[in-house]
Amino acid sequence: MYFIVVKYQVKPESVENWPEIVREFTEATRAEPGNIFFEWSKSLEAEDEYVLVEAFTDEGAEPHVTSDHFAKGLEAMRPHLVHTPKIVSRQVDGEGWDAMGELQID
């Protein structure tokens, strides 16, 4: 699977509305057959930072980045960002979230 984490520094005036700004993109991506998960979080350290954690099947990654909603979603984000997002994107073994071995809860 492809595991991707992206950090977005959002302009102060767009922070509160960011979930709505990316709603259409998020919903379309989650509906893709190759999407495993697509989850937004707000940073606890930086008030203006959102973090996107996403995963796709090996076959689903390319259709995602070549989709119409991908291009449209990036353009919708562009005027609300301070700078180019930071990304980590890796192909890894697995099919989704696993239980954490170091911290087991019964």
C-alpha positions as CSV (number, residue, x, y, z in Angstrom):
1,M,0.0,0.0,0.0
2,Y,1.0,3.6,-0.4
3,F,1.1,5.4,3.0
4,I,1.2,9.2,2.8
5,V,1.3,12.0,5.4
6,V,1.0,15.6,4.3
7,K,1.3,18.7,6.5
8,Y,-0.6,21.8,5.3
9,Q,0.1,25.3,6.8
10,V,-3.2,27.1,6.3
11,K,-3.6,30.9,6.2
12,P,-5.0,32.2,9.5
13,E,-8.2,33.4,7.9
14,S,-8.8,29.9,6.5
15,V,-8.0,27.7,9.5
16,E,-11.6,27.6,10.8
17,N,-13.1,26.8,7.4
18,W,-10.5,24.3,6.2
19,P,-12.7,21.2,6.7
20,E,-15.3,22.7,4.5
21,I,-12.7,23.9,1.9
22,V,-11.5,20.3,1.5
23,R,-14.9,18.5,2.0
24,E,-15.6,17.8,-1.6
25,F,-12.0,16.5,-2.2
26,T,-12.2,14.4,0.9
27,E,-15.5,12.8,0.1
28,A,-14.5,12.1,-3.5
29,T,-11.2,10.5,-2.4
30,R,-12.8,8.4,0.3
31,A,-15.2,7.0,-2.4
32,E,-12.3,5.8,-4.6
33,P,-12.1,2.0,-4.9
34,G,-8.3,2.1,-4.0
35,N,-8.6,4.3,-1.0
36,I,-7.9,2.6,2.4
37,F,-8.2,5.7,4.6
38,F,-8.1,9.4,4.3
39,E,-8.0,11.2,7.6
40,W,-7.6,14.9,8.5
41,S,-6.3,16.0,11.9
42,K,-5.4,19.4,13.3
43,S,-2.0,19.9,14.9
44,L,-1.8,20.3,18.6
45,E,1.5,22.3,18.3
46,A,0.7,24.6,15.4
47,E,-2.7,26.4,15.3
48,D,-2.5,26.8,11.5
49,E,-1.5,23.2,10.6
50,Y,-3.6,20.4,9.4
51,V,-2.2,16.9,8.9
52,L,-3.6,14.4,6.3
53,V,-2.9,10.7,6.8
54,E,-3.9,8.7,3.8
55,A,-3.4,5.2,2.3
56,F,-4.1,3.6,-1.0
57,T,-3.8,0.2,-2.5
58,D,-0.9,-0.3,-4.8
59,E,-3.3,-0.1,-7.7
60,G,-5.2,2.8,-6.3
61,A,-2.5,5.4,-5.9
62,E,-2.1,6.3,-9.6
63,P,-5.8,6.7,-10.3
64,H,-6.0,9.0,-7.2
65,V,-3.4,11.5,-8.4
66,T,-4.7,11.4,-12.0
67,S,-8.4,11.9,-11.0
68,D,-10.3,15.1,-11.9
69,H,-11.2,15.6,-8.2
70,F,-7.5,15.5,-7.2
71,A,-6.6,18.4,-9.5
72,K,-9.7,20.3,-8.5
73,G,-9.0,19.7,-4.8
74,L,-5.5,21.0,-5.0
75,E,-6.7,24.1,-6.8
76,A,-9.3,24.6,-4.1
77,M,-6.6,24.4,-1.4
78,R,-4.0,26.7,-3.2
79,P,-5.4,30.1,-2.2
80,H,-5.7,29.0,1.5
81,L,-2.1,27.8,2.0
82,V,0.9,29.7,3.3
83,H,3.4,27.5,1.4
84,T,3.9,24.2,-0.4
85,P,2.7,21.3,1.8
86,K,5.3,18.9,3.2
87,I,4.9,15.2,2.4
88,V,6.1,11.8,3.2
89,S,5.0,9.2,0.7
90,R,6.2,5.6,0.9
91,Q,5.1,2.2,-0.5
92,V,4.9,-0.1,2.6
93,D,3.7,-3.6,3.4
94,G,0.3,-3.9,4.8
95,E,-3.4,-3.3,4.1
96,G,-4.3,-0.7,6.7
97,W,-3.9,0.0,10.4
98,D,-2.4,-2.7,12.6
99,A,-2.6,-3.0,16.4
100,M,0.3,-1.4,18.2
101,G,2.6,-4.1,19.6
102,E,4.2,-2.0,22.3
103,L,0.9,-0.8,23.9
104,Q,-1.8,-3.5,24.2
105,I,-5.1,-2.8,25.9
106,D,-7.3,-5.8,26.9
